[in-house]
Amino acid sequence: MRQPTAIQPSKLVRTKGQKPPPTQDRIDAMAESIQSCGGIIQPIMVRAAGDKYEIVKGEVRWLAAITVSYTHLRAHETPEHL
């Protein structure tokens, strides 16, 4: 797998038809974990969607990163057909 790419959180969108968004408690718990660990350990998975990226895996990490004011997230881009 290629090295992760740094992506601005504003360039990410939810995948259409995805399950309901996570609860605020879950996002807050992840934000606390990010701060106590010193960062996000596992990159999120995304796929290109025009000039944005759809989140394939890692929606809670994305929302928690916004909560703790991250300017970039590490992400692996998956092929469009997956």
N, C-alpha and C positions, 0 to 999 in steps of 0.2 A: 504494500500500500504506500502511496506517496506521502510525503511530509504534509502535516496540516497547514492550512492557509489561514491567515488572520483576516477575519471579516468583521465589519462594523455591525453591531446589533440591529441598527436601523435598516440594514440590507436583508434582514431575515424576516420571513413570513411563515405563518402556520400552514401546514399542508391542508388543502381543501378536503373536506369530508373526514377530518381527523376526529378522534373521540373528544369529549368535552374538555375544555382547558383545565389544567390542574388547579387545586384549591390554593388560596393565598397562604394557608398554613404550610403546605408542601413547598411552595416557593420560598417562604421565609426560612424554613428549615434548611433548604439547599443553600440559600444566601449565607446563613450562619456557618454552614459547613465549608463553603468556599472561603470565607474569611478566616476560619480557624485553621484550614489546611494551607492557606497562603495562595490559593488559586484553584482553578478548575483542572482537575487531574486528567479527565478523559475528554478529548475533543468531541464536539457535536458532529452529527452526520447531516449533510445538506445535499440538495440537487439544484442545479441551475434552473431558474424560472424567469426568463427575460433578464432584466437588470437587477433582479433580486435572487434570493436563494430560499427554497422551501426547506423547512426542517424535517428531516427524515427521522432522526433520533436525537433527543436532547432538549426538548421544549422546556423542561423545568430548569435545566442549566442555563438556557438562554434567558428566561424570565428572571432567574435569580441574578444573573450577570447584570441585567439592567438595574435591578434593585440595588446592587452594590456599585453601580456607576462604572462598569467596565466599558472601555471604548472599543475594544476588539475581543473577539472570541476565536479560539483555534477551532478549525472545522476541517473535516475530510469531505471532499466532494465525491458523491457516488455517481455512477453512470446514469443517464436519464432513464434507461429501460428498467432499472431496479426499483 
